[in-house]
Amino acid sequence: MSDKPSIDFGAAAAPAPRSSGPRLRPGKGLDVGTANLLSGVQDYEDNVIIKVQRNAFIDIEQNDFTRNMLTKMGVQYVILNNKMIVIGDPAFDLANIYNRETRRPMSDGMISPKEADALPIEKLLVDRLLGPPTCPNEVCYYSVPADPIDFEMNVIYHKGIFSDLLRKLGYNPKDILEAHCTVFAELDEDDFTGIGISCGGGMFNVCVAFKTLPALSFSTARGGDWIDRNVAKVLGIKSARACALKEKGVDLRNPRTREEQAIDLYYRELIRYTLSEIKNRFETSENMPQFPDPIDIVFAGGTSKIGGFIDVVRDEFSRMKFPIPIKEIRRADDPLTSCARGALVAAAADPENPME
């Protein structure tokens, strides 16, 4: 008897037919995030195409009425081991409607050890984002977190799981540190030198780079989910509801309600904590490069999208004595897609990538 999970696609979730569309260059980037999955690819007119999918799912009662309703609404679902599962963005919406928590294939930046269905769900989501390789052995760079400094966790298993998943989809997988992707995407005009910080749902990842090479990389086990959990706890609500409030349009410069004040307080604490850890690493790490000129600190990732984020960062930074001169503190123009774009830059430059 096979131990492979049984998966049946619902009518709305059947794999979409592959459209002709523009011709795509070989090489893809994949942002493997706790909250979102993003893919990046470039066509022969140098347009970058980004696809985004919420990295979540929810199981619901399987019956004819629910199946017909979801099909009519065009909601993605699969039947996995006799359970009806809604995947991606609709799962998040349904969780808010029914005041339930979404299930996450990933937790704290890595594949979740508590989710038995994590691997088949991730395979479905990644396959939808990437589609088939444009040519045999196409390179796909996928983001991985750096080793966390405040939590016992090893990325080897997580890295191997996604490498195997991508290889089975027909790709030549290459891992790249998440914050290193930020450096590739946002610091090209600075000779890829500076500090990239990727603010994700599960972790904040930091990379100090000198001329493309990472000199210091680490992550902290605090991210957007940490904010959601703490806000939910003090307000007596579900984490999914706290996340929805956070994404609704809060401005950290002007919190107006009790809920927004709670979000502001935990954001400030997370920013303060991250900056302090960067400062400590600069002061204690050996072999840190000597930067001849002041460098930029650039933030990216979905957790940095909230209003007033960079103003709070600058305010907290002004309160500490940083060990090296900083030229500018800024946020990526499109923080959500930065990691996928950086992974795509690495894939396009890889000499192993086939040329058509």
C-alpha positions in Angstrom: 0.0 0.0 0.0 1.4 3.4 -1.0 2.1 5.9 1.8 1.8 8.8 -0.6 -1.0 11.3 0.2 -4.1 11.0 -1.9 -4.9 14.3 -3.7 -7.9 15.1 -5.9 -8.4 18.5 -7.4 -11.7 20.3 -7.0 -13.2 21.8 -10.1 -12.0 25.3 -9.2 -8.5 24.0 -8.3 -7.6 22.0 -11.3 -4.2 23.0 -12.7 -4.7 25.9 -15.1 -3.9 25.3 -18.7 -0.5 26.6 -19.6 -1.0 29.7 -21.7 1.2 30.6 -24.6 2.0 34.1 -23.2 5.4 35.7 -23.5 8.5 33.7 -24.0 10.3 33.4 -20.7 14.0 33.4 -20.1 15.4 30.4 -18.2 15.9 31.0 -14.5 13.4 31.5 -11.8 13.4 32.9 -8.3 11.2 31.6 -5.5 10.6 33.4 -2.2 9.7 30.7 0.3 8.0 32.8 3.0 6.0 31.8 6.1 3.1 34.1 5.1 3.4 34.2 1.3 5.1 32.4 -1.6 6.3 34.4 -4.5 7.8 33.5 -7.8 9.8 35.7 -10.2 10.6 35.2 -13.9 11.8 37.4 -16.7 10.6 37.4 -20.3 12.7 38.2 -23.4 11.6 41.9 -23.3 13.1 42.1 -19.8 9.8 42.4 -18.0 9.8 40.8 -14.6 6.7 38.8 -13.8 5.9 38.2 -10.1 3.2 35.8 -8.8 2.0 35.8 -5.2 0.2 33.2 -3.2 -0.8 33.2 0.5 1.1 30.3 2.1 -1.9 28.9 4.0 -4.7 26.4 3.9 -7.9 25.6 5.9 -9.8 22.3 6.1 -13.6 22.5 5.8 -16.5 20.0 6.0 -16.7 17.9 2.9 -20.2 17.6 1.5 -22.0 18.2 -1.8 -23.3 21.7 -0.8 -19.9 23.0 0.2 -18.3 21.5 -2.9 -20.8 23.1 -5.2 -20.7 26.4 -3.4 -16.9 26.7 -3.6 -17.0 25.6 -7.3 -19.5 28.3 -8.1 -17.4 30.9 -6.2 -14.3 29.8 -8.1 -12.5 29.1 -4.8 -9.5 26.8 -5.0 -9.7 23.6 -3.1 -8.3 20.1 -3.1 -9.4 16.8 -1.6 -6.4 15.6 0.4 -6.7 12.3 2.2 -10.5 12.6 2.2 -10.4 16.1 3.6 -11.6 19.2 1.7 -8.9 21.8 1.9 -9.0 25.4 0.6 -5.5 26.6 -0.3 -3.9 30.0 -0.8 -5.6 33.4 -0.5 -9.2 32.1 -0.1 -8.1 30.1 3.0 -7.1 33.4 4.7 -10.5 35.0 3.8 -12.5 32.0 5.0 -10.5 31.9 8.3 -11.6 35.5 9.0 -15.2 34.8 8.0 -15.5 31.8 10.4 -13.1 33.2 13.1 -10.7 30.3 12.7 -7.0 30.1 12.4 -5.5 29.2 9.0 -3.3 26.2 8.9 0.3 27.0 7.8 2.6 24.7 5.9 5.4 26.8 7.4 6.1 28.0 10.9 8.7 30.5 12.1 10.3 30.7 8.7 10.6 26.9 8.1 8.5 23.9 7.1 6.2 23.2 10.0 6.9 20.0 12.0 3.4 20.1 13.4 1.5 20.0 10.0 1.2 16.5 8.6 -0.2 18.0 5.4 2.5 20.6 5.0 4.6 18.9 2.2 1.8 18.0 -0.2 0.3 21.5 0.2 3.6 23.2 -0.4 4.1 21.1 -3.5 0.7 22.2 -4.9 1.3 25.9 -4.1 4.9 25.9 -5.6 3.8 24.0 -8.7 1.0 26.6 -9.3 3.4 29.5 -8.9 6.3 28.2 -11.0 4.7 26.1 -13.6 6.9 23.7 -15.6 10.5 24.5 -16.4 11.0 26.5 -19.6 13.9 24.1 -20.5 15.5 21.0 -19.0 17.5 21.6 -15.8 16.3 25.2 -15.5 17.9 26.9 -12.4 15.5 28.0 -9.6 16.9 29.9 -6.7 14.8 29.6 -3.6 15.2 31.6 -0.4 16.1 30.0 3.0 16.5 31.7 6.4 19.9 32.2 8.0 20.5 30.3 11.3 18.5 32.1 14.0 20.4 33.6 16.9 17.6 33.3 19.5 16.0 30.0 18.8 17.3 26.4 18.5 16.6 25.5 14.9 18.6 24.0 12.0 17.8 24.9 8.4 19.3 21.8 6.9 16.1 19.8 6.9 14.0 22.7 5.5 16.6 23.4 2.8 16.6 19.8 1.8 12.8 19.5 1.6 12.5 22.4 -0.8 15.5 21.2 -2.8 13.9 17.8 -3.3 10.5 19.4 -4.1 11.9 21.6 -6.8 14.0 18.8 -8.3 10.9 16.6 -8.6 9.2 19.5 -10.4 12.0 19.4 -13.0 14.2 22.3 -11.7 17.9 22.6 -10.8 17.4 24.0 -7.2 19.9 26.5 -5.6 19.3 27.9 -2.2 20.1 31.5 -1.3 19.8 33.4 2.0 16.6 35.4 2.2 18.3 38.7 3.2 21.0 38.1 0.6 18.1 38.3 -2.0 17.3 41.7 -0.6 20.9 42.8 -1.2 20.7 41.6 -4.8 17.3 43.3 -5.4 17.9 46.6 -3.7 21.6 47.4 -3.5 22.7 47.1 -7.1 23.6 50.8 -7.3 25.8 50.4 -4.2 27.9 47.7 -5.8 25.8 45.2 -3.7 27.3 46.5 -0.5 25.3 47.3 2.6 22.8 45.8 5.0 19.7 44.0 3.7 16.9 43.1 6.1 14.0 40.9 5.0 11.0 41.3 7.4 9.0 38.2 7.0 6.1 36.6 8.7 8.1 34.0 10.7 11.5 35.7 11.0 13.5 38.8 10.3 16.6 38.0 8.2 19.7 40.1 8.1 22.6 40.1 5.6 25.6 42.4 5.7 27.2 42.2 2.3 30.4 43.6 0.7 30.5 43.5 -3.1 27.8 40.8 -3.3 29.5 38.5 -0.7 27.7 38.0 2.7 30.0 39.0 5.5 27.4 38.4 8.3 24.1 36.7 8.1 21.6 35.8 10.8 17.9 35.7 11.6 15.7 36.3 14.6 12.7 34.2 15.5 10.5 37.2 15.5 8.5 38.5 12.6 5.0 39.4 11.6 3.5 36.3 13.2 5.2 37.3 16.5 3.3 40.6 16.3 0.1 38.9 15.4 0.3 36.4 18.3 1.1 39.1 20.9 -1.6 41.5 19.6 -4.1 38.6 19.6 -3.2 37.7 23.2 -3.6 41.2 24.6 -6.8 41.9 22.7 -8.4 38.4 23.2 -8.8 37.7 19.4 -7.6 35.1 16.9 -4.2 35.7 15.3 -5.8 35.7 11.8 -8.0 38.6 13.0 -4.9 40.5 14.3 -3.2 39.9 11.0 -6.2 41.3 9.1 -6.3 44.4 11.4 -2.5 44.9 10.7 -3.0 44.7 7.0 -6.1 46.9 6.9 -4.2 50.2 6.8 -2.6 50.9 10.2 -0.1 53.9 10.3 2.5 53.5 13.0 2.9 57.3 13.1 -0.7 57.8 14.2 -2.4 54.8 15.9 -6.0 55.7 16.5 -7.6 52.8 18.3 -6.7 50.3 21.1 -6.0 47.7 18.4 -3.7 50.0 16.4 -1.9 51.0 19.6 -1.2 47.3 20.4 0.1 46.8 16.8 2.3 49.9 17.1 3.8 48.8 20.4 4.8 45.4 19.2 6.2 46.7 15.9 8.4 49.1 17.8 9.6 46.4 20.1 10.4 44.2 17.1 12.3 47.0 15.3 14.2 47.9 18.4 15.2 44.3 19.0 16.4 43.7 15.4 18.5 46.9 15.3 20.1 46.1 18.7 21.0 42.6 17.5 22.6 44.0 14.3 24.6 46.5 16.5 25.7 43.7 18.8 26.9 41.5 15.9 28.9 44.3 14.4 30.6 44.9 17.8 31.4 41.3 18.5 31.9 39.5 15.2 35.3 38.8 13.9 36.4 39.4 10.3 33.8 42.1 9.7 34.8 44.0 6.5 36.0 47.6 6.7 33.6 49.6 4.7 35.4 52.5 3.1 32.2 54.6 2.8 28.9 54.9 4.7 26.5 52.2 3.7 22.7 51.9 3.3 20.3 49.8 5.4 17.4 48.6 3.2 14.3 46.9 4.5 12.0 44.6 2.5 9.4 41.9 3.1 5.7 42.0 3.8 6.0 42.9 7.4 7.7 46.2 6.5 4.7 47.3 4.3 2.8 48.9 7.2 2.4 52.7 7.2 5.1 54.6 9.0 7.4 51.6 9.2 10.6 53.3 8.0 9.9 56.4 10.2 9.8 54.2 13.3 13.0 52.4 12.2 14.8 55.8 11.8 13.5 57.0 15.1 14.7 53.9 16.9 18.0 53.9 15.1 18.6 57.5 16.2 18.5 56.4 19.8 21.5 54.1 19.5 25.1 54.5 18.7 25.8 52.4 15.7 29.4 51.2 15.2 29.7 52.2 11.5 28.5 55.2 9.5 25.1 54.7 7.8 24.3 56.7 4.6 20.6 56.1 4.4 17.9 53.9 6.0 15.2 53.1 3.4 12.5 50.6 2.4 12.4 48.8 -0.9 10.0 50.4 -3.4 8.1 47.1 -3.6 9.0 45.3 -0.3 6.7 42.3 -0.8 8.4 41.2 -4.1 12.0 42.1 -3.2 13.1 38.6 -2.1 11.6 37.0 -5.3 13.3 39.6 -7.5 16.6 39.1 -5.7 16.4 35.4 -6.2 15.7 35.9 -9.8 18.8 38.1 -10.2 20.9 35.3 -8.8 19.2 32.7 -11.1 19.8 34.9 -14.2 23.5 35.2 -13.3 24.1 31.6 -12.6 26.5 30.0 -15.1 24.7 26.6 -14.8 21.4 28.1 -16.1 20.8 26.7 -19.6 20.8 29.3 -22.4 18.2 29.0 -25.1 
